[in-house]
Amino acid sequence: MISMNSSVDSQRKDATSPVQDSSIMKAPQLPAKYLSQVKHKSMCVQRQVNRRTDKALSRLLKQEKRMKTRLWKVDSVAAGNIFSKSIDSLGSLKAGLKNKVTGKLPLGSGGGYLDTLGNSLKFLEGKGDLLGASKGKLADVTGSIESLQGKLQQADQIKAYIREHKKQLKDQLSQYTGFTKDLQKINKEAYYYGQQISEYKTLLKDKKKAEAKAMELLKKMPVYNDFIRRNSQLASLFNLGSPGTATAQSLEGLQTRSQVEQLIQQRLGNDPGARQVVSQQMDQARSQLNELKSKFPDLDNAGDMPDFKPNPMKTKSFLQRLEFGGNIQFQKSSRYFPTTSDIAGQVGYKFHKNGTAGFGASYKLGLGTGWDHIAISHQGVGLRSFVDWKLKGTFFVNGGFEQNHVTTISRVDQLKSWSGWQGSVLLGISKKYKVSAKLKGNIMLLYDFLARRNAPPASPIKLRLGYVWH
C-alpha cells in the first residue's frame, strides 16, 4: 500500500511539473508596437540627418563658389589651387548622401542609447517568444538601425571634414583681404550643423510608451543584463567580456592622478613657490574649461568653438519652438456684471531664448452675483496677443493687446458687430516655476491701461494663474 501511494504521488507530481515549469519559466511578451516605434523613430531621425547634411553641404558649396569667383579676379592660380579640390570634395560628399550606408558607431558617436538599442535587437534574435506576432519585423528594424548608425557616422565624418577645411581656408586666405565675412559664414554653418546633428541624437532618447515598457521588461531579465554587459561597446573597449577579465593590461598606458602629481614634483623639485604657481594655473585652467563646457555642452572638439555669439534657437524646428498654455482669471462682481471667470488658451512661438510671442482666445464664464446666487452663464469671448521676455531668473515681463466681447452672446452674428468689443492694453510681471520636465506654471500680475476708459469701467489690475507646456 505504501509503495502504491508513493507511486501515485510521484505520477501526480510528474504530470503537474511540466505545467508548473512552463508557467514559471515563461518570459514576458514585449509590447506589439515596440519594433514599429523603434523603426519609425530611426527612419525619422535618419531623414532629418540626411536632409540637414544636404542643406549644409549645399550652402558651403554655394559659398565657396562665390569666394572662388572673387579670388579668381585677384589671383586665378590661387583660386584654382584653394577651391577647385575642396569644391569637388564637397560635391562628392553631397552625392554620397544618396547612397545607403550601414556601419557600427564608434563609442560616443551616437550615444549610449544606440549601443543599447543595437544590442537589445541582437539579444532578441532567436527569441520569438518575447516578440510574439511582431517577430517577423525584427530583421527589418535591425537594418533600419544599422542604416541610421551609418548616416550618423557619415555626418560625423562630414563634420570633421568641415572643421579641418575651414582651418585650411583661414590659413590660405590670410594674405587676401575681403574674405573675413565669408569665413565667418562658413564657421556659422559648421557650428549650427554640428549643433543640429546633436539635437537629432537627443530625439533618439525620447522613448514612446511601448519602447519604454519593453526596456522595463528586458531589464528585469538577468540573461538580458548579462548579454548587454558582455556586448556593449564600453565592455569591448575595456575588455569586460566576462567577470574578472578586466586586468591591469586594460588600463595600460593610462596615468593615474598620483603618477601625474609625482611627475610634477620631480620637475619642480622642492620649491614651494613654483608649486603654488602651478596649482594656481591648474585651478585657472580648470575653471576656464568648466566655463566653456557650461556654455557649449554639446561640443566634442575644440575646433568647433564658435567665434561668434550663437543663437540656441537656430537649431530648433518650428514645432520645437511652439509653447502651448492657458490661464484663468477671476473678476469680482459689480452692479453691472455678475462675477466672471476668464478661461484662456494660447500658443506661443519662441523667437529668442529669452522671448516668446503668441496669440490666444478666451471664454468669459458667468458665475452669478454671489454665494447666495450662483448661476452659470455665457458672458463673452476674447482674442489675445502677447509678448513674454525674460528679465532675470524666473521673472518675465509680459505685455499684450486684447479684444473682449463683454456682452451676453445669444446669437453668433453678434460677434460681427464691433460695438460689443472692448480693447485692453496690458503690461506686467510674471513669475514662472517648474512643475515637471515639460510643464511650467506661472503667475501674472498685469495692469490694463484702457480699463478706466471702457464702459462700464473695470479694475485695471489683472491676476492670472496659468501654465505652459513645451
BARO-670995 format. One record per residue (C-alpha): x, y, z; residue in three letters. Coordinates in steps of 0.001 Angstrom, whole numbers, padded with zeros to 6 digits, always signed. Example, Ala and Ser with C-alpha at 12.3 -4.5 7.8 and 13.67 -1.06 7.14 Angstrom:
! residues 2
+012300-004500+007800ALA
+013670-001060+007140SER
//
This chain:
! residues 470
+000000+000000+000000MET
+002793+002372+000834ILE
+004588+001717-002436SER
+001360+002178-004426MET
+000589+005525-002743ASN
+004122+006768-003300SER
+003927+005714-006937SER
+000613+007563-007417VAL
+002015+010680-005741ASP
+005096+010509-007950SER
+002928+010209-011061GLN
+000821+013207-009958ARG
+003983+015302-009460LYS
+005358+014279-012845ASP
+002043+015125-014508ALA
+001853+018585-012990THR
+005550+019531-013131SER
+005660+020468-016854PRO
+002763+022897-016394VAL
+004363+024436-013325GLN
+007766+024770-015006ASP
+006329+026345-018153SER
+004370+028888-016130SER
+007428+029743-014066ILE
+009883+029932-016994MET
+007508+031697-019381LYS
+009121+035006-020463ALA
+007083+038216-020593PRO
+005988+039253-024066GLN
+007126+042676-025249LEU
+004544+045239-026451PRO
+003390+044631-030034ALA
+004243+048216-031057LYS
+007809+048089-029747TYR
+009540+047276-033040LEU
+007330+049561-035122SER
+008018+052519-032823GLN
+011775+051909-032942VAL
+011734+051696-036746LYS
+009589+054809-037162HIS
+011862+056844-034882LYS
+015064+055658-036536SER
+013767+056379-040045MET
+012528+059822-038987CYS
+015902+060794-037475VAL
+017724+059367-040485GLN
+015685+061516-042883ARG
+016293+064615-040766GLN
+020056+063986-040575VAL
+020266+063396-044322ASN
+018200+066493-045140ARG
+020180+068766-042798ARG
+023519+067430-044084THR
+022480+068008-047692ASP
+021401+071546-046812LYS
+024717+072308-045077ALA
+026815+070975-047954LEU
+024726+072921-050488SER
+025280+076160-048587ARG
+029015+075533-048250LEU
+029299+074724-051966LEU
+027497+077923-052886LYS
+029655+079980-050531GLN
+032931+078552-051796GLU
+031958+079062-055442LYS
+031341+082735-054666ARG
+034685+083000-052895MET
+036455+081312-055799LYS
+034892+083756-058283THR
+036037+086752-056218ARG
+039552+085399-055701LEU
+039837+084495-059398TRP
+039721+088195-060274LYS
+042714+088833-057993VAL
+044757+085621-058289ASP
+043436+082946-060658SER
+046178+080445-059803VAL
+045495+080661-056070ALA
+041736+080436-056685ALA
+042195+077161-058557GLY
+044598+075704-056012ASN
+042498+076645-052981ILE
+038934+075995-054112PHE
+038878+073526-057020SER
+039708+070458-054924LYS
+037506+071484-051986SER
+034510+072184-054245ILE
+034914+068734-055810ASP
+035176+067159-052342SER
+032018+068896-051125LEU
+030218+067788-054281GLY
+031315+064185-053722SER
+030137+064284-050111LEU
+026778+065679-051230LYS
+026375+062977-053888ALA
+027307+060308-051343GLY
+024269+061156-049233LEU
+022092+059298-051752LYS
+023927+056039-051098ASN
+022822+053627-048421LYS
+025392+053454-045637VAL
+025482+050937-042814THR
+028019+050658-040084GLY
+028808+050433-036427LYS
+029312+053612-034482LEU
+032497+054263-032539PRO
+031974+054855-028857LEU
+030207+058157-028245GLY
+029140+058963-031829SER
+025535+058002-031334GLY
+025479+057966-027574GLY
+024837+055042-025280GLY
+021248+054781-026499TYR
+022128+053348-029926LEU
+024629+050969-028384ASP
+021992+049598-026003THR
+019304+049507-028686LEU
+021520+047648-031153GLY
+022478+045056-028557ASN
+018836+044714-027472SER
+017860+043803-031028LEU
+020728+041293-031163LYS
+019513+039765-027930PHE
+016028+039310-029402LEU
+017339+037296-032367GLU
+016064+033752-031975GLY
+013767+034732-029112LYS
+010454+034874-030918GLY
+008568+034121-027703ASP
+009429+037632-026481LEU
+008215+039345-029662LEU
+005097+037323-030377GLY
+003401+038204-033670ALA
+005890+041014-034413SER
+008944+038733-034601LYS
+008899+038903-038414GLY
+009755+042632-038242LYS
+012992+042165-036302LEU
+015334+041879-039308ALA
+013793+044952-040951ASP
+014125+047022-037780VAL
+017732+045901-037256THR
+018561+047009-040798GLY
+016931+050369-040147SER
+019047+050902-037016ILE
+022244+049950-038852GLU
+021339+052384-041634SER
+020825+055138-039060LEU
+024172+054308-037471GLN
+025809+054623-040877GLY
+024197+058011-041524LYS
+025266+059352-038134LEU
+028781+058113-038737GLN
+028722+059780-042161GLN
+027516+063030-040566ALA
+030358+062929-038030ASP
+032871+062405-040830GLN
+031444+065360-042770ILE
+031557+067490-039620LYS
+035216+066563-039122ALA
+035988+067405-042770TYR
+034321+070822-042491ILE
+036203+071506-039251ARG
+039591+070839-040854GLU
+038677+072530-044124HIS
+037688+075829-042518LYS
+041068+075902-040742LYS
+042836+075423-044082GLN
+040784+078169-045717LEU
+041584+080567-042891LYS
+045322+079948-043333ASP
+045261+080036-047140GLN
+043206+083245-047351LEU
+045065+085115-044615SER
+047106+087049-047204GLN
+043984+088242-049036TYR
+041574+090904-047812THR
+037781+090865-048006GLY
+037138+087243-047004PHE
+036531+087728-043266THR
+032741+087689-043552LYS
+032838+084681-045874ASP
+034903+082696-043401LEU
+032544+083705-040610GLN
+029570+082396-042635LYS
+031353+079072-043091ILE
+032119+078935-039366ASN
+028475+079641-038532LYS
+027234+076969-040918GLU
+029682+074424-039490ALA
+028731+075234-035903TYR
+024965+075135-036427TYR
+025282+071950-038456TYR
+027065+070218-035589GLY
+024506+071514-033102GLN
+021635+070293-035274GLN
+023099+066788-035513ILE
+023450+066731-031724SER
+019813+067829-031478GLU
+018721+064915-033668TYR
+020668+062484-031485LYS
+018764+063653-028429THR
+015492+062800-030204LEU
+016524+059148-030148LEU
+016473+059116-026346LYS
+012784+060082-026274ASP
+011127+056706-025695LYS
+007477+056184-026530LYS
+005220+054172-024249LYS
+005742+050787-025938ALA
+009513+051180-026141GLU
+009802+052291-022520ALA
+007686+049309-021414LYS
+009783+046911-023495ALA
+013032+048161-021957MET
+011500+047903-018494GLU
+010619+044257-019082LEU
+014001+043397-020611LEU
+015974+044935-017758LYS
+014181+042632-015320LYS
+015734+039618-017095MET
+019183+038641-015738PRO
+020133+036980-019034VAL
+019493+040253-020887TYR
+021565+042326-018445ASN
+024407+039839-018742ASP
+024218+039986-022565PHE
+024340+043789-022583ILE
+027254+043860-020166ARG
+029263+041445-022323ARG
+028450+043002-025712ASN
+028360+046755-025116SER
+030960+048929-026838GLN
+032233+050118-023474LEU
+032793+046496-022446ALA
+034734+045766-025645SER
+036827+048906-025171LEU
+037976+047876-021691PHE
+037913+044103-022299ASN
+034978+043475-019962LEU
+033576+040462-021798GLY
+033114+038417-018653SER
+033517+038943-014920PRO
+037082+039132-013756GLY
+038674+039750-017171THR
+039373+043443-016529ALA
+043063+043426-015664THR
+045784+045987-015320ALA
+046524+045411-019008GLN
+043173+047099-019849SER
+044472+050339-018330LEU
+047983+050093-019711GLU
+049333+053499-020740GLY
+046814+055463-018674LEU
+048420+057590-015970GLN
+046804+057777-012568THR
+046416+061026-010643ARG
+049151+060073-008186SER
+051562+059382-011060GLN
+050865+062813-012540VAL
+051411+064515-009177GLU
+054659+062599-008714GLN
+055857+063687-012158LEU
+055122+067348-011358ILE
+057029+067113-008072GLN
+060047+065669-009896GLN
+060032+068531-012377ARG
+059520+071334-009823LEU
+061632+069984-007019GLY
+061010+071299-003527ASN
+060344+074911-004489ASP
+057016+075800-002731PRO
+056626+078970-004789GLY
+056740+077075-008082ALA
+054234+074545-006792ARG
+051878+077330-005791GLN
+052140+078943-009229VAL
+051425+075637-010975VAL
+048491+074981-008645SER
+047024+078411-009402GLN
+047446+077882-013129GLN
+045776+074464-012921MET
+042841+075926-010989ASP
+042511+078734-013515GLN
+042616+076313-016456ALA
+040046+074067-014753ARG
+037659+076979-014161SER
+038012+078154-017763GLN
+037377+074639-019029LEU
+034277+074298-016854ASN
+033027+077670-018083GLU
+033434+076628-021716LEU
+031720+073297-021039LYS
+028777+075083-019431SER
+028431+077458-022397LYS
+028877+074790-025081PHE
+027929+071421-023528PRO
+027389+069720-026896ASP
+030853+070423-028343LEU
+033143+067414-028586ASP
+036074+069182-030262ASN
+037807+072495-029581ALA
+037848+073121-033352GLY
+034068+073541-033275ASP
+034283+076502-030906MET
+032344+079402-032464PRO
+033922+082835-032929ASP
+030504+084486-032665PHE
+027630+084551-030209LYS
+025443+081539-031130PRO
+021672+081651-031188ASN
+020469+078490-029373PRO
+017106+078687-031161MET
+018747+078402-034587LYS
+018747+074600-034496THR
+015161+074289-033252LYS
+012422+073403-035714SER
+009174+075352-035933PHE
+007276+072778-033887LEU
+010032+072638-031260GLN
+009690+076391-030764ARG
+005975+076263-030063LEU
+004705+076516-026482GLU
+001115+075717-025563PHE
-000547+077004-022455GLY
-003512+078575-020777GLY
-004553+080685-017817ASN
-007541+081614-015718ILE
-008595+084987-014315GLN
-011399+085891-011886PHE
-013167+089252-011678GLN
-015287+090459-008796LYS
-018956+091296-009321SER
-020405+094797-009669SER
-023841+096267-010132ARG
-023395+095982-013887TYR
-021953+092466-014299PHE
-022015+089183-012347PRO
-018822+087545-011142THR
-016965+086099-014132THR
-014067+083789-014863SER
-011918+084224-017976ASP
-010580+080866-019188ILE
-007972+081217-021951ALA
-005834+079023-024170GLY
-002790+080228-026063GLN
+000075+079188-028313VAL
+003446+080950-028303GLY
+006421+080962-030657TYR
+009855+081139-029024LYS
+011676+083609-031293PHE
+014609+084005-028879HIS
+015980+082037-025939LYS
+014550+084761-023686ASN
+011468+085782-025680GLY
+008124+084330-026753THR
+005313+085885-028798ALA
+001905+084400-029492GLY
-001847+084650-029557PHE
-004798+083061-027817GLY
-008532+083061-027196ALA
-010571+083355-024019SER
-014046+082437-022873TYR
-015841+084520-020243LYS
-017925+082336-017950LEU
-020522+083935-015671GLY
-020665+082516-012141LEU
-023551+084516-010636GLY
-023856+087534-008359THR
-022702+085997-005092GLY
-022591+082923-002902TRP
-026357+083097-002453ASP
-026932+083302-006198HIS
-024592+081047-008208ILE
-025614+080744-011850ALA
-023544+079591-014828ILE
-023946+081782-017930SER
-022170+082701-021160HIS
-020813+086235-020799GLN
-018438+086708-023717GLY
-015323+085715-025657VAL
-011972+087346-026310GLY
-008942+087374-028607LEU
-005434+087930-027257ARG
-001874+088625-028374SER
+001132+088680-026061PHE
+004904+089006-025779VAL
+006898+087429-022955ASP
+010527+088446-022271TRP
+012843+087134-019582LYS
+014100+089716-017105LEU
+016162+087664-014680LYS
+015943+084146-013336GLY
+012287+083093-013297THR
+010836+086600-013650PHE
+009450+087805-017002PHE
+007888+090982-018334VAL
+004585+090260-020048ASN
+002520+092531-022275GLY
-000087+092354-024973GLY
-003206+093619-026649PHE
-006659+092051-026214GLU
-010164+092439-027600GLN
-013055+091190-025431ASN
-016745+090839-026290HIS
-018256+091670-022919VAL
-021998+091382-023612THR
-024054+088232-023271THR
-023973+086234-026517ILE
-027333+084971-027684SER
-026539+084773-031436ARG
-023301+084149-033348VAL
-023805+087182-035603ASP
-023380+089430-032533GLN
-019630+088829-032771LEU
-019553+090583-036169LYS
-020517+093931-034675SER
-017632+095985-033227TRP
-019956+097735-030822SER
-019752+094884-028331GLY
-015950+094674-028290TRP
-013630+096399-025831GLN
-009860+096724-026069GLY
-007214+096177-023411SER
-003531+097087-023371VAL
-001745+095050-020713LEU
+001723+095188-019181LEU
+003068+093466-016110GLY
+005325+090899-014453ILE
+005080+087118-014426SER
+006770+084525-012253LYS
+007353+081045-013687LYS
+008010+077859-011751TYR
+008799+074315-012816LYS
+006107+071670-012435VAL
+007713+068880-014498SER
+010264+068482-017291ALA
+007841+069845-019912LYS
+005315+071739-017807LEU
+005782+075131-016147LYS
+003330+077119-014072GLY
+003139+080907-013995ASN
+001564+083733-012011ILE
+000940+087023-013874MET
+000158+090419-012408LEU
-000900+092803-015192LEU
-002144+096362-015494TYR
-004799+097288-018084ASP
-004206+100855-019321PHE
-007650+101016-021012LEU
-009724+099594-018167ALA
-010922+103010-016921ARG
-011938+104100-020407ARG
-014235+101167-021036ASN
-017931+101363-020217ALA
-018573+100365-017585PRO
-015066+100824-016120PRO
-013390+097758-014638ALA
-010488+097151-012311SER
-007184+097682-014155PRO
-005369+095063-012045ILE
-005440+091558-013540LYS
-004183+088479-011696LEU
-003863+085343-013804ARG
-002785+081808-012963LEU
-001599+079656-015836GLY
+000704+077040-017248TYR
+002949+076490-020301VAL
+003701+073140-021930TRP
+006578+072676-024373HIS
//
